[in-house]
Amino acid sequence: MNTMTKEGASVTSGRWFSGDRVLWVIVAVLAVISVLVVYSSTAKMAYDAHAARTTAHFLRQQLFILVVGMGLMLFTQRLNSRFYNRVAPWVYYLSVALTVLVYCMGTTTNGAARWLPLGPFQFQPSEALKVATVMFLARQLAGRQSKIDRIRIVPTWRFWTWRSSREQQRILKEGTWPILAPVLVACAVIFPAHTSSAALLFLATWVMMLIGRVRVRELFKLFGYALAGFALLLLLNMGRSETAEGRMSTWVKLWVLPQDQKPIEELTDTERSMIAIHHGGLLGQGAGQSAMRVEMIHPESDYAFAFFVEEYGMLLAVALMMLYLWIFFRAIEIFRRCGTAFPGLLVLGLALMITCQALLHVMVTVNLIPETGQTLPLISRGGSSTLFTCIALGMILSVSRQNDEQSHDKPRSESLYEK
């Protein structure tokens, strides 16, 4: 049974933990793992704080974030997808504004301005912007499903012809501004502080456009332009290009130069994470028995997976990776049951963000890609990332709940299967 709020958002009055039950179990398991990882990995931080803070302090902090995150998840899964469709533009514009505001009055750490100070807390607007962009793009694609296969989204690179060419004007009006521009603006404002997050967002939205039936030729053209633009930014040393080049150089050296004679104080965090994984073996050293946690700079966040392997072993680590892949597979099942573009694209876009972020984190720890600074969703110590991951999962559960209730709006113009 549904009721209407003053804002017009339809809210179910059924069970609190409704929707995909498997997804609820996965979230609960990841939350428990997060508590174990943060409690054990923050021993070094407590020591560095000279007894001003203890591991219990960091544990309480992480428990508080998880409790708030679960509350947000419960709240968002109670709202129907039509509400997210309605507020998507406003959430997107607000998130863009807050992310830009960070560069004016935000807190800078390690050369990157990412946080807005909110009293004793710090808020990272780019995490909100990633979720908001997925919402907004799902709305824009859903409203154009009846003609999406006839829309071009990438104008010619000869920008001086845009005003004089009727064809280019039509491309800009029908495809570039409503579909492509929101993605490019979001990536552009995130890029200077967190290049890997911008790349992750671009990849997730590119796949969303592919599933949303945007022309494949247009998407490959967009991908080529994106690679060229990224190379140009590196060449011009814009954003955090210097940091990206340094990480790339370090990554290459680890593959091509012998590393067996380096003292431990000269090892990179990636090398230390690989040592931790080697120490862990198949069964691990046991809870609280990690030796490398005092050597890695951020075992509780950027290298949480390596820390988990060292203490709990590769067998459980593989099971952990399967949980993230399972989130995506459950999202595919939820998507198949939707039949309507907006909730289906919303679910897949958010699941892609979570799963790809986890895979990027794991790939860094084993040196398959350069360091990115991506945390392990729901497990790494952190505030904004955990909270917005919970919000994203709440939206996915909301769509799943509506599938069970068969309460989705089904306008013919928004069918993903319409030819």
VEXDREN-2710 file (C-alpha; in Angstrom, 1 decimal):
% VEXDREN-2710
k/r/px/py/pz
1/MET/0.0/0.0/0.0
2/ASN/1.3/3.4/-1.0
3/THR/0.8/6.9/0.6
4/MET/1.7/10.3/-0.7
5/THR/3.9/12.8/1.2
6/LYS/3.5/16.6/0.9
7/GLU/6.3/16.7/-1.7
8/GLY/4.4/14.2/-3.8
9/ALA/6.7/11.3/-3.2
10/SER/5.0/8.0/-3.1
11/VAL/6.1/6.0/0.0
12/THR/5.3/2.4/0.7
13/SER/3.7/1.5/4.0
14/GLY/4.8/-2.2/4.0
15/ARG/7.8/-4.0/5.5
16/TRP/10.9/-1.9/6.3
17/PHE/13.4/-4.4/4.9
18/SER/11.6/-5.0/1.6
19/GLY/13.1/-5.4/-1.8
20/ASP/15.9/-7.8/-2.8
21/ARG/16.6/-10.0/0.3
22/VAL/19.9/-11.2/-1.1
23/LEU/21.1/-7.6/-1.5
24/TRP/20.2/-6.9/2.1
25/VAL/22.3/-9.9/3.2
26/ILE/25.3/-8.7/1.1
27/VAL/25.1/-5.3/2.7
28/ALA/25.0/-6.7/6.2
29/VAL/28.0/-9.0/5.5
30/LEU/30.0/-6.0/4.1
31/ALA/29.1/-3.9/7.1
32/VAL/30.4/-6.6/9.5
33/ILE/33.6/-6.9/7.5
34/SER/34.0/-3.1/7.7
35/VAL/33.9/-3.2/11.4
36/LEU/36.6/-5.9/11.6
37/VAL/38.9/-4.2/9.1
38/VAL/38.6/-0.7/10.6
39/TYR/39.1/-1.9/14.2
40/SER/42.2/-3.8/13.4
41/SER/43.8/-1.6/10.8
42/THR/43.6/1.6/12.8
43/ALA/46.1/0.4/15.4
44/LYS/48.8/2.5/13.7
45/MET/46.6/5.6/13.7
46/ALA/45.9/5.2/17.4
47/TYR/49.6/4.9/18.0
48/ASP/50.5/7.9/15.9
49/ALA/47.9/9.9/17.8
50/HIS/50.0/9.3/21.0
51/ALA/47.1/7.8/23.0
52/ALA/44.9/10.8/22.3
53/ARG/42.7/8.4/20.3
54/THR/42.4/4.6/20.5
55/THR/41.3/1.9/18.2
56/ALA/38.0/2.0/20.1
57/HIS/37.6/5.7/19.0
58/PHE/37.9/4.8/15.3
59/LEU/35.6/1.8/15.8
60/ARG/32.9/4.0/17.4
61/GLN/33.4/6.5/14.5
62/GLN/33.0/3.8/11.9
63/LEU/30.0/2.2/13.7
64/PHE/28.3/5.7/13.8
65/ILE/28.9/6.1/10.0
66/LEU/27.5/2.7/9.3
67/VAL/24.4/3.2/11.5
68/VAL/23.7/6.6/9.8
69/GLY/24.3/4.9/6.4
70/MET/21.9/2.1/7.1
71/GLY/19.3/4.7/8.2
72/LEU/19.7/6.5/4.9
73/MET/19.4/3.2/3.1
74/LEU/16.2/2.4/4.8
75/PHE/14.8/5.8/4.1
76/THR/15.8/5.8/0.4
77/GLN/14.4/2.3/-0.3
78/ARG/11.0/3.5/1.0
79/LEU/10.7/6.2/-1.6
80/ASN/9.5/5.3/-5.1
81/SER/11.6/5.8/-8.2
82/ARG/9.2/8.5/-9.5
83/PHE/10.4/10.7/-6.7
84/TYR/14.0/10.2/-7.7
85/ASN/13.0/11.0/-11.3
86/ARG/11.4/14.3/-10.2
87/VAL/14.2/15.6/-8.0
88/ALA/17.1/14.4/-10.2
89/PRO/17.8/17.8/-11.9
90/TRP/17.8/19.7/-8.6
91/VAL/20.0/17.2/-6.8
92/TYR/22.4/17.3/-9.8
93/TYR/22.7/21.1/-10.0
94/LEU/23.1/21.4/-6.2
95/SER/25.9/18.7/-6.3
96/VAL/27.7/20.5/-9.1
97/ALA/27.6/23.8/-7.2
98/LEU/28.9/22.2/-4.0
99/THR/31.7/20.4/-5.8
100/VAL/32.8/23.7/-7.4
101/LEU/32.5/25.4/-4.0
102/VAL/35.1/23.0/-2.6
103/TYR/37.8/24.6/-4.8
104/CYS/37.0/28.0/-3.2
105/MET/36.6/27.1/0.5
106/GLY/37.2/23.4/0.8
107/THR/39.8/21.5/2.9
108/THR/42.9/20.4/1.0
109/THR/44.7/17.2/1.8
110/ASN/47.6/15.7/-0.1
111/GLY/47.3/18.4/-2.7
112/ALA/43.7/17.8/-3.5
113/ALA/40.7/19.9/-2.5
114/ARG/37.9/17.4/-1.9
115/TRP/36.1/18.2/1.4
116/LEU/33.8/20.9/2.7
117/PRO/34.1/21.5/6.5
118/LEU/30.7/21.0/8.3
119/GLY/31.6/21.7/11.9
120/PRO/33.3/18.5/13.3
121/PHE/32.6/16.7/10.0
122/GLN/33.9/16.9/6.5
123/PHE/31.7/16.4/3.5
124/GLN/32.9/15.3/0.0
125/PRO/30.4/16.7/-2.6
126/SER/32.0/14.7/-5.4
127/GLU/30.5/11.5/-3.9
128/ALA/27.1/13.1/-4.0
129/LEU/27.7/14.3/-7.6
130/LYS/28.5/10.7/-8.8
131/VAL/25.1/9.5/-7.6
132/ALA/23.3/12.6/-8.8
133/THR/24.8/12.3/-12.3
134/VAL/23.6/8.7/-12.6
135/MET/20.1/9.9/-11.5
136/PHE/20.0/12.8/-14.0
137/LEU/21.3/10.8/-16.9
138/ALA/18.8/8.0/-16.3
139/ARG/16.1/10.7/-16.4
140/GLN/17.4/12.2/-19.6
141/LEU/17.7/8.9/-21.4
142/ALA/14.4/7.6/-20.2
143/GLY/12.5/10.6/-21.5
144/ARG/13.9/10.1/-25.0
145/GLN/13.6/6.3/-25.5
146/SER/11.0/6.7/-28.3
147/LYS/13.5/8.5/-30.5
148/ILE/16.9/7.7/-28.9
149/ASP/18.1/5.6/-31.9
150/ARG/17.8/8.7/-34.1
151/ILE/19.6/11.1/-31.8
152/ARG/23.2/12.0/-32.2
153/ILE/25.0/13.3/-29.1
154/VAL/28.6/14.1/-30.3
155/PRO/29.0/17.2/-32.5
156/THR/31.9/17.8/-34.8
157/TRP/35.2/18.8/-33.3
158/ARG/35.1/21.8/-35.6
159/PHE/33.3/23.9/-33.0
160/TRP/33.5/27.1/-35.2
161/THR/30.8/25.5/-37.5
162/TRP/28.3/24.9/-34.7
163/ARG/26.5/28.2/-35.1
164/SER/26.3/28.1/-38.9
165/SER/25.3/24.5/-39.4
166/ARG/21.7/23.5/-38.9
167/GLU/22.7/19.9/-38.5
168/GLN/25.1/20.7/-35.7
169/GLN/22.5/22.9/-34.0
170/ARG/20.1/20.0/-34.0
171/ILE/22.8/17.7/-32.6
172/LEU/23.5/20.1/-29.8
173/LYS/19.8/20.7/-29.0
174/GLU/18.6/17.1/-29.1
175/GLY/21.6/15.2/-27.8
176/THR/24.7/17.1/-26.6
177/TRP/23.1/19.5/-24.1
178/PRO/20.4/17.2/-22.6
179/ILE/22.4/13.9/-22.5
180/LEU/26.1/14.5/-22.9
181/ALA/26.7/17.9/-21.3
182/PRO/25.6/16.8/-17.7
183/VAL/28.1/13.9/-17.8
184/LEU/31.0/16.1/-19.1
185/VAL/30.3/18.9/-16.6
186/ALA/30.3/16.4/-13.7
187/CYS/33.5/14.8/-14.8
188/ALA/35.1/18.2/-15.4
189/VAL/34.4/19.5/-11.9
190/ILE/35.5/16.2/-10.3
191/PHE/38.7/15.8/-12.4
192/PRO/41.0/18.4/-10.8
193/ALA/40.7/16.8/-7.3
194/HIS/40.0/13.2/-8.0
195/THR/41.0/12.1/-11.5
196/SER/40.1/8.4/-11.0
197/SER/36.6/9.3/-9.7
198/ALA/36.0/11.3/-12.9
199/ALA/37.2/8.4/-15.0
200/LEU/35.0/6.0/-13.0
201/LEU/31.9/8.2/-13.5
202/PHE/32.6/8.5/-17.2
203/LEU/32.9/4.8/-17.6
204/ALA/29.6/4.1/-15.7
205/THR/27.6/6.7/-17.6
206/TRP/29.1/5.5/-20.9
207/VAL/27.7/2.0/-20.2
208/MET/24.4/3.6/-19.2
209/MET/24.2/5.3/-22.5
210/LEU/25.0/2.0/-24.3
211/ILE/22.2/0.2/-22.4
212/GLY/19.9/3.2/-23.0
213/ARG/20.2/2.6/-26.7
214/VAL/22.3/5.6/-27.7
215/ARG/23.9/5.0/-31.1
216/VAL/27.0/2.8/-30.7
217/ARG/28.9/4.8/-33.3
218/GLU/28.3/7.9/-31.3
219/LEU/29.6/6.2/-28.1
220/PHE/32.8/5.0/-29.7
221/LYS/33.3/8.5/-31.1
222/LEU/32.8/9.9/-27.6
223/PHE/35.3/7.4/-26.1
224/GLY/37.9/8.4/-28.6
225/TYR/37.4/12.1/-27.9
226/ALA/37.6/11.4/-24.1
227/LEU/41.0/9.6/-24.5
228/ALA/42.3/12.4/-26.6
229/GLY/41.1/15.0/-24.1
230/PHE/42.7/13.1/-21.2
231/ALA/46.0/12.9/-23.0
232/LEU/45.8/16.7/-23.7
233/LEU/45.2/17.4/-20.0
234/LEU/48.2/15.4/-19.0
235/LEU/50.3/17.1/-21.7
236/LEU/49.3/20.5/-20.4
237/ASN/49.8/19.4/-16.8
238/MET/46.3/20.4/-15.8
239/GLY/44.3/19.2/-12.7
240/ARG/46.3/16.6/-10.8
241/SER/48.2/15.6/-13.9
242/GLU/51.5/15.8/-12.1
243/THR/50.3/13.3/-9.5
244/ALA/48.8/11.0/-12.2
245/GLU/52.1/11.0/-14.1
246/GLY/54.0/10.2/-10.9
247/ARG/51.7/7.3/-10.1
248/MET/51.9/6.0/-13.7
249/SER/55.8/6.3/-13.6
250/THR/55.9/4.4/-10.3
251/TRP/53.5/1.7/-11.6
252/VAL/55.7/1.2/-14.7
253/LYS/58.9/0.9/-12.7
254/LEU/57.4/-1.8/-10.5
255/TRP/56.9/-3.9/-13.6
256/VAL/60.2/-3.3/-15.5
257/LEU/62.8/-2.7/-12.8
258/PRO/64.0/-5.3/-10.1
259/GLN/62.7/-4.4/-6.7
260/ASP/64.3/-7.1/-4.5
261/GLN/67.1/-4.9/-3.1
262/LYS/65.0/-2.0/-1.8
263/PRO/64.9/-1.3/2.0
264/ILE/61.4/-1.3/3.4
265/GLU/61.3/2.4/4.0
266/GLU/61.7/3.0/0.3
267/LEU/58.8/0.7/-0.7
268/THR/55.7/2.2/-2.2
269/ASP/52.3/1.5/-0.6
270/THR/51.5/-0.7/-3.6
271/GLU/54.6/-2.8/-2.9
272/ARG/53.7/-3.0/0.8
273/SER/50.2/-4.1/-0.1
274/MET/51.6/-6.9/-2.3
275/ILE/53.8/-8.0/0.6
276/ALA/50.7/-8.1/2.8
277/ILE/48.9/-10.2/0.3
278/HIS/51.9/-12.6/0.1
279/HIS/51.9/-12.8/3.9
280/GLY/48.2/-13.6/4.0
281/GLY/48.5/-16.7/1.7
282/LEU/45.4/-18.8/1.4
283/LEU/44.2/-18.8/5.0
284/GLY/45.6/-15.5/6.4
285/GLN/47.6/-14.6/9.5
286/GLY/44.4/-14.3/11.7
287/ALA/42.4/-11.4/13.0
288/GLY/44.5/-8.6/14.5
289/GLN/47.8/-10.3/13.3
290/SER/48.7/-8.1/10.4
291/ALA/52.4/-7.0/10.3
292/MET/52.1/-4.6/7.3
293/ARG/49.4/-2.4/8.8
294/VAL/52.2/-0.4/10.6
295/GLU/54.0/0.0/7.3
296/MET/51.2/1.1/4.9
297/ILE/50.0/4.7/5.1
298/HIS/46.3/4.0/4.6
299/PRO/45.6/0.3/5.4
300/GLU/42.1/1.2/6.6
301/SER/41.0/3.0/3.3
302/ASP/43.1/2.9/0.1
303/TYR/44.5/-0.6/0.8
304/ALA/41.8/-2.2/2.8
305/PHE/41.6/-5.2/0.5
306/ALA/45.4/-6.0/0.9
307/PHE/44.9/-5.7/4.7
308/PHE/41.9/-8.0/4.6
309/VAL/43.9/-10.6/2.6
310/GLU/46.8/-10.5/5.1
311/GLU/44.6/-11.2/8.1
312/TYR/41.9/-13.4/6.6
313/GLY/43.5/-15.1/3.5
314/MET/43.0/-15.2/-0.2
315/LEU/40.1/-17.7/0.0
316/LEU/37.9/-15.3/2.0
317/ALA/39.2/-12.4/-0.2
318/VAL/37.9/-14.1/-3.3
319/ALA/34.6/-14.6/-1.5
320/LEU/34.6/-10.8/-0.8
321/MET/35.2/-10.0/-4.4
322/MET/32.3/-12.2/-5.3
323/LEU/30.0/-10.2/-3.0
324/TYR/30.7/-7.1/-5.1
325/LEU/30.1/-8.9/-8.3
326/TRP/26.9/-10.4/-6.8
327/ILE/25.7/-6.8/-6.2
328/PHE/26.0/-6.2/-10.0
329/PHE/24.3/-9.5/-10.9
330/ARG/21.4/-8.7/-8.6
331/ALA/21.1/-5.3/-10.2
332/ILE/20.9/-7.0/-13.6
333/GLU/18.0/-9.1/-12.3
334/ILE/16.3/-6.1/-10.9
335/PHE/16.8/-4.3/-14.2
336/ARG/15.3/-7.1/-16.2
337/ARG/12.1/-7.0/-14.1
338/CYS/11.6/-3.2/-14.5
339/GLY/10.5/-2.9/-18.2
340/THR/10.7/0.9/-17.7
341/ALA/13.8/3.0/-18.6
342/PHE/14.3/5.3/-15.7
343/PRO/14.4/2.8/-12.8
344/GLY/16.2/0.2/-14.9
345/LEU/19.0/2.6/-15.9
346/LEU/19.2/4.0/-12.4
347/VAL/19.8/0.6/-10.9
348/LEU/22.4/-0.4/-13.5
349/GLY/24.2/2.9/-13.3
350/LEU/24.5/2.8/-9.5
351/ALA/25.5/-0.8/-9.4
352/LEU/28.2/-0.2/-12.0
353/MET/29.6/2.6/-9.8
354/ILE/29.8/0.4/-6.7
355/THR/31.2/-2.7/-8.4
356/CYS/33.7/-0.9/-10.6
357/GLN/35.0/1.1/-7.7
358/ALA/35.6/-2.1/-5.8
359/LEU/37.4/-3.7/-8.8
360/LEU/39.6/-0.6/-9.2
361/HIS/40.5/-0.8/-5.5
362/VAL/41.5/-4.5/-5.8
363/MET/43.4/-4.0/-9.0
364/VAL/45.5/-1.2/-7.4
365/THR/46.5/-3.5/-4.5
366/VAL/47.9/-6.1/-6.8
367/ASN/49.6/-3.5/-9.1
368/LEU/47.4/-4.2/-12.2
369/ILE/46.8/-0.4/-12.5
370/PRO/48.4/2.7/-11.0
371/GLU/47.3/4.0/-7.6
372/THR/43.8/5.6/-7.8
373/GLY/42.9/6.4/-4.2
374/GLN/39.6/4.6/-4.6
375/THR/38.2/3.1/-1.4
376/LEU/36.6/-0.3/-1.0
377/PRO/32.8/0.4/-0.9
378/LEU/31.2/-0.1/2.5
379/ILE/34.4/-1.5/4.0
380/SER/37.1/1.2/3.9
381/ARG/37.1/3.7/6.7
382/GLY/35.4/6.9/5.5
383/GLY/32.3/9.1/5.7
384/SER/30.9/10.5/2.5
385/SER/31.8/7.5/0.4
386/THR/30.1/5.1/2.8
387/LEU/27.0/7.3/3.2
388/PHE/26.4/7.8/-0.6
389/THR/27.1/4.1/-1.2
390/CYS/24.3/3.4/1.2
391/ILE/22.1/5.9/-0.5
392/ALA/22.8/4.3/-3.9
393/LEU/22.0/0.8/-2.5
394/GLY/18.8/2.2/-1.0
395/MET/17.7/3.4/-4.4
396/ILE/18.5/0.0/-5.9
397/LEU/16.4/-1.6/-3.2
398/SER/13.6/0.9/-3.8
399/VAL/13.4/-0.2/-7.5
400/SER/13.5/-3.9/-6.4
401/ARG/10.7/-3.3/-3.9
402/GLN/8.5/-1.6/-6.6
403/ASN/9.2/-4.6/-8.9
404/ASP/7.7/-6.9/-6.2
405/GLU/4.8/-4.5/-5.7
406/GLN/4.4/-3.9/-9.5
407/SER/4.0/-0.2/-8.7
408/HIS/6.3/1.3/-11.4
409/ASP/4.9/3.9/-13.7
410/LYS/5.0/2.5/-17.2
411/PRO/4.8/5.2/-19.9
412/ARG/5.1/3.7/-23.4
413/SER/7.7/6.3/-24.4
414/GLU/10.1/5.1/-21.7
415/SER/10.2/1.4/-22.6
416/LEU/13.8/0.1/-23.0
417/TYR/12.6/-2.5/-25.3
418/GLU/10.7/-0.3/-27.7
419/LYS/12.0/-0.5/-31.3
END
